Amino acid sequence: MKLLLIEDNAELAHWLASLLRAQDFVVDHVEDGDAADRLLQQQRYDVVLLDLNIPQLSGKGVLRRLRERRDDVPVMILTAADSLDQKVLCLEIGADDYLVKPVEVRELVARIKVLIRRQVPGKANDIVCGDLRYDLRTRQFTLAGDELALPPRERSLLETLVLKAGSTVSKQALVDSIFGLDDEPSADAVELYIHRLRKKLEASQATIITLRGVGYLLRLRDGA
């Protein structure tokens, strides 16, 4: 899963990004509202973590522009301002959650998962494709009841596919889901990870198919 952290306090941003990466999230970080607004027009994130008091375009300005573009990416406000009026205003203009600093990482991660679960049909914690099961609470996959251990990028890629199970995901969307701003994105690497995942799913009722020129699709194997 990929997060965008918009925070101008360098020390806090480094601490938060490091802790979230340790939880196997892909994290991009920008320090000002203009950079955030440009990036949000170019890439898709699972959740945006937005400070309100940032240079250039304000946090509320970033949020307003997002919603004016009808972008429904979940946005969590992270702010030191414990003001009921400000919280209500942020929720009214399109924020999905509001968390006052200092944050406790376990609560932050739990709230991120809640925001992602709201995007899942039925808002379920478990997503099932045949004998492949994904538990959003633990972010673990099981296959026929046994844990399916995956390296971080393979897991991120399969997470993207399973959260969109039944829908086609473009190769560029998969590239964006597993590489951060500091990485060297590679479409060839996506093909390699898809190949490895297919090998691991050979005995599964779930399979990843390629729709040439369109993207990839996680679905039940024919006859399953």
Summary of the structure (lengths in Angstrom):
residues: 224
radius of gyration: 18.1
end to end distance: 28.1
largest distance: 56.4
contacts: 671
relative contact order: 0.11
helix: 41%
strand: 23%
